[in-house]
Amino acid sequence: MLKRGAALLTVLLLTSAQGAAQTPAAEKNAPPNAGAKEAADAPAVPNNYTLELLIRTTIIAVNQANATGNYSVLRDLSAPSFQSANDQARLAEIFAALRARKLDLSPILVFTPKLVQPPAIGKDGRLRLTGFFDTRPERVVFDLLFEKVESKWRLFGVALDVAAPGANAKQAGDEASKDKDGTSKEAADSAVAKKAAKKDTKN
């Protein structure tokens, strides 16, 4: 059961700057038909069944990893670039605060995820899913990023939070992951640390 009044639970797991967008110079030197070719090669948004599966398996993997302290499965579900940037020890360190709160996210298994914006594939080819599970007493808010690897969508970034039922889920998701795109792992971790420190000071 979700605990009422739980503190902000935000975790960003990001790869290095490999995922940053092309520089203006690179775009300038691209062939005239590069845009059309990229559009043709861009992956399609998965069907609803796959989207729901991606959301559920990711959050449950985080939940099980926190319960056991073993992040090998979560890491194995992720994209190679994510794996290279986050070994098990690093994941355990990042999730330490969330794990210490002993929050059980398993109720999402009996709820249907609700997206607050249409599933979108960015110019980098990554799929972003932002929404919430209408669990009680608080919602589980998520902002997830996936990268296609050999025809399968693999985890690239994750942000989790809990919020009151009346909260703006889209705003919470954007706040939790505003440092996600084109940001190095170190910079994002620093942003999370600052937010956590600010929250502790207020309390």
C-alpha angles and dihedrals in degrees: 000000000000114000117238116238095017114170122251109295110200125158125172119191110185139168123232124278090287088103095056118124122261116278118249090250092055091048090049092053094046117115116264093250095045093102093053092047092049091050091051092048094046113115119248123245108264122245121266094263092056093044092054091046092052092051096046097044092049096050093042090049089054091046094050092044091053092047094051102028088232114121098176096105093047090050092047090054091056132088118271092250089054091049093051091052097044123044120183094267091052092050091049089052094049093047095043096104093045091046091050091059090060092217114177111218095175094105087080087078090076096042131074116237115242119208118215093199132024116274105268136196112207129215087268090061094247123137118230123199119185125177147089147257112237093229123153143277083008135012123244106231120198140185112186134181125198133188124205113239119178093338094313128102111236129189115267103163139003135192121180131184141158121228140175114269092252094052122114101255095195092052091048091050093048091049092049093052106027090120094050107096119072093350128126120243091245094053092047092049089051091053091051091049091052092050092049092049091050091051092049091049091054090050 
